[in-house]
Amino acid sequence: MKELLLIVIAYCIGSIPTAILISRLFFGIDIREYGSGNAGATNAFRILGSKWGTVVMIVDILKGVAATSLYVLLPYYLTSEWDRTNFMVGLGLAAVLGHIFPIWADFRGGKGVATLFGMIIAIQPLVAICCVGVFLLVLYLTRFVSLSSILASISFAVLILFIFNEQEPLYRAFAIAVTLLVILTHQKNITRLLKGNESRAPILKHRDRRKERRKNAK
C-alpha cells in the first residue's frame, strides 16, 4: 500500500508541467500551441530560447531525481539492492508517465527524456554521466536536441547491456524499453531530421556565424 502511494506521488511530481508554467508565466502563451506542440525541453529551447529551455530541462531532470528517490521513505528498501533498484525503476517510470501524460495539464505533456534522465541519475550516476557526455557532444556538433536525446538513449542501452553488463533482468529490459520509448516519441523529429527541416537549438550561434563568415570569405 505504501509503495502504491509513493508511485502515485512520483506520477504527480512528474506531472508538474514545467514548460507550460514558464511559457504562461513569462511569455503569456501555451507552449503546446507552438513548434512541435510538446511541453518538453526540446520545444522549450525552440520556442522560449536557450535560457528558459535550460531552466525547463533542469527542472524536468530534477523531477525524475526527486520522484525516483522517494524510495528512501521506506527504510526496508535501503538494505536490498535488488528490491531498491526495482522499486526505483517503478517510481521513475511513474514520473516519466506523469511528464508525458500530466494530470495537471490535460494529459498533454512532453516526451519525458529529461525526466527519464533524472531517473537514471538517481539509479546509476556513472551511466548518467556517460549519457550526458553523448548528449552534449551531439548537441555541440549538430545543435539538434532531438538527435542528441535519441543517441543518448541508445548509448544508455549499450552501456547497460554491454559496457556495464548489468545482470538485473528488469534493469536490462528497462534499458531497452527506454531506447524504444525515446525513438517512438521522437518519430516526428526523426522525419524532420531526414527531410532536413528539424529546428536547431538557439545555442552556439556565434560558432555558426564564424563558419558562415569563413565560407563567404573564400
C-alpha positions as CSV (number, residue, x, y, z in Angstrom):
1,M,0.0,0.0,0.0
2,K,2.8,2.4,0.9
3,E,4.6,1.5,-2.4
4,L,1.4,2.3,-4.4
5,L,1.1,5.7,-2.6
6,L,4.7,6.6,-3.4
7,I,4.2,5.6,-7.1
8,V,1.2,7.9,-7.2
9,I,3.2,10.7,-5.7
10,A,6.0,10.1,-8.2
11,Y,3.5,10.4,-11.0
12,C,2.2,13.7,-9.6
13,I,5.8,15.0,-9.4
14,G,6.4,14.0,-13.0
15,S,3.1,15.7,-13.9
16,I,4.4,19.2,-12.9
17,P,4.2,20.9,-16.4
18,T,7.4,23.0,-16.2
19,A,7.4,24.2,-19.8
20,I,3.7,25.1,-19.7
21,L,4.1,27.0,-16.4
22,I,7.1,29.0,-17.6
23,S,5.6,29.8,-21.0
24,R,2.4,31.1,-19.4
25,L,4.0,33.0,-16.6
26,F,6.8,34.7,-18.6
27,F,5.6,34.7,-22.2
28,G,1.8,34.7,-21.9
29,I,1.5,31.7,-24.2
30,D,0.8,28.0,-24.0
31,I,3.9,26.3,-25.5
32,R,1.9,23.4,-26.7
33,E,0.4,25.8,-29.3
34,Y,3.8,26.4,-30.9
35,G,6.6,24.5,-32.5
36,S,6.2,20.7,-32.1
37,G,3.3,21.1,-29.7
38,N,5.1,19.3,-26.9
39,A,5.6,20.6,-23.4
40,G,9.2,19.5,-23.0
41,A,12.7,20.8,-23.1
42,T,13.3,20.4,-26.8
43,N,10.3,22.6,-27.7
44,A,11.2,25.0,-24.9
45,F,14.6,25.5,-26.4
46,R,13.0,26.1,-29.8
47,I,10.2,28.5,-28.6
48,L,11.4,30.1,-25.4
49,G,15.1,30.3,-26.2
50,S,18.2,28.7,-24.6
51,K,17.9,30.4,-21.2
52,W,14.4,29.2,-20.4
53,G,14.9,26.0,-22.3
54,T,17.8,25.2,-20.0
55,V,15.6,26.0,-17.0
56,V,12.9,23.7,-18.2
57,M,15.4,20.9,-18.8
58,I,17.0,21.2,-15.4
59,V,13.7,21.3,-13.5
60,D,12.4,18.3,-15.6
61,I,15.6,16.4,-14.7
62,L,15.1,17.2,-11.0
63,K,11.6,15.9,-11.2
64,G,13.0,12.5,-12.2
65,V,15.6,12.6,-9.5
66,A,13.1,13.6,-6.8
67,A,10.5,11.0,-7.8
68,T,12.9,8.1,-8.1
69,S,14.5,9.0,-4.7
70,L,11.2,8.5,-2.9
71,Y,12.3,5.0,-2.0
72,V,14.2,6.5,0.9
73,L,10.9,7.0,2.7
74,L,10.6,3.2,3.0
75,P,13.7,2.1,5.1
76,Y,13.5,-1.6,4.2
77,Y,14.5,-0.7,0.6
78,L,17.8,0.7,1.9
79,T,19.1,-2.8,2.7
80,S,18.3,-4.7,-0.5
81,E,19.9,-3.5,-3.8
82,W,17.7,-5.8,-5.8
83,D,14.4,-4.6,-4.4
84,R,15.7,-1.0,-4.3
85,T,16.6,-1.0,-8.0
86,N,13.3,-2.5,-9.0
87,F,11.3,0.0,-6.9
88,M,13.3,2.9,-8.2
89,V,12.6,1.9,-11.7
90,G,8.9,1.8,-10.9
91,L,9.0,5.2,-9.3
92,G,11.0,6.7,-12.2
93,L,8.7,5.3,-14.8
94,A,5.7,6.7,-12.9
95,A,7.4,10.2,-13.1
96,V,8.1,9.8,-16.8
97,L,4.5,8.8,-17.5
98,G,3.4,11.8,-15.5
99,H,5.6,14.1,-17.6
100,I,4.2,12.6,-20.9
101,F,0.6,12.5,-19.6
102,P,0.4,15.2,-16.9
103,I,-2.7,15.2,-14.8
104,W,-2.3,18.9,-14.2
105,A,-2.2,19.8,-17.9
106,D,-5.0,17.8,-19.6
107,F,-2.6,14.8,-20.1
108,R,-0.7,16.6,-22.8
109,G,2.9,16.9,-21.8
110,G,6.4,16.4,-23.2
111,K,8.4,13.4,-24.3
112,G,9.9,12.5,-21.0
113,V,13.5,12.5,-21.9
114,A,14.8,15.0,-19.3
115,T,12.7,13.3,-16.5
116,L,13.9,9.9,-17.7
117,F,17.5,11.2,-17.5
118,G,16.8,12.4,-13.9
119,M,15.7,8.9,-13.1
120,I,18.9,7.4,-14.5
121,I,20.9,9.9,-12.4
122,A,19.2,8.6,-9.2
123,I,19.7,4.9,-10.1
124,Q,23.1,4.9,-11.7
125,P,25.0,8.2,-11.8
126,L,28.0,6.9,-13.7
127,V,25.9,5.7,-16.6
128,A,24.1,9.1,-16.5
129,I,27.4,10.9,-16.8
130,C,28.3,8.9,-19.9
131,C,24.9,9.6,-21.4
132,V,25.3,13.3,-20.7
133,G,28.6,13.2,-22.5
134,V,27.0,11.7,-25.6
135,F,24.1,14.2,-25.4
136,L,26.4,17.3,-25.1
137,L,28.8,16.1,-27.8
138,V,26.0,15.5,-30.3
139,L,24.3,18.8,-29.3
140,Y,27.6,20.7,-29.8
141,L,28.2,19.1,-33.2
142,T,24.7,19.4,-34.5
143,R,22.6,21.7,-32.2
144,F,19.7,19.2,-32.6
145,V,18.2,18.5,-29.2
146,S,16.1,15.7,-30.6
147,L,19.0,13.9,-32.2
148,S,21.1,14.3,-29.0
149,S,18.3,12.8,-27.0
150,I,17.9,9.8,-29.3
151,L,21.6,9.0,-29.4
152,A,21.9,9.4,-25.6
153,S,19.1,6.9,-25.1
154,I,20.7,4.5,-27.5
155,S,24.0,4.9,-25.6
156,F,22.1,4.2,-22.3
157,A,21.0,0.8,-23.6
158,V,24.5,0.0,-24.9
159,L,26.1,0.9,-21.6
160,I,23.7,-1.1,-19.5
161,L,23.6,-4.2,-21.7
162,F,27.2,-4.4,-22.9
163,I,29.6,-1.9,-21.2
164,F,28.5,-2.3,-17.6
165,N,26.8,-5.6,-18.3
166,E,24.1,-5.2,-15.7
167,Q,22.7,-8.6,-14.7
168,E,19.3,-7.4,-13.2
169,P,16.7,-8.6,-15.8
170,L,14.3,-5.8,-15.1
171,Y,17.0,-3.2,-15.5
172,R,18.1,-4.7,-18.8
173,A,14.6,-4.7,-20.0
174,F,14.1,-1.2,-18.8
175,A,17.2,0.0,-20.8
176,I,15.8,-1.5,-24.0
177,A,12.3,0.0,-23.2
178,V,13.9,3.4,-22.7
179,T,15.5,3.4,-26.1
180,L,12.3,2.3,-27.8
181,L,10.3,4.8,-25.9
182,V,12.5,7.7,-26.9
183,I,12.6,6.7,-30.5
184,L,8.9,6.2,-30.6
185,T,8.2,9.6,-29.0
186,H,10.6,11.3,-31.5
187,Q,9.0,9.9,-34.7
188,K,8.1,13.4,-36.0
189,N,11.6,14.7,-35.1
190,I,13.2,11.8,-37.0
191,T,11.0,12.6,-40.0
192,R,12.1,16.2,-39.9
193,L,15.7,15.3,-39.4
194,L,15.6,13.0,-42.5
195,K,13.9,15.8,-44.5
196,G,16.4,18.3,-43.3
197,N,13.9,20.7,-41.7
198,E,14.4,20.0,-38.0
199,S,14.9,23.1,-35.9
200,R,18.2,23.7,-34.3
201,A,18.5,24.8,-30.6
202,P,19.4,28.5,-30.3
203,I,22.8,27.9,-28.9
204,L,26.3,28.2,-30.2
205,K,25.1,30.6,-32.9
206,H,28.3,32.5,-32.7
207,R,30.1,29.4,-34.0
208,D,27.8,29.1,-36.9
209,R,28.3,32.8,-37.7
210,R,32.0,32.4,-37.7
211,K,31.7,29.4,-40.1
212,E,29.4,31.4,-42.4
213,R,31.9,34.3,-42.5
214,R,34.8,32.0,-43.3
215,K,32.7,30.4,-46.0
216,N,31.8,33.7,-47.5
217,A,35.4,34.9,-47.3
218,K,36.6,32.1,-49.6
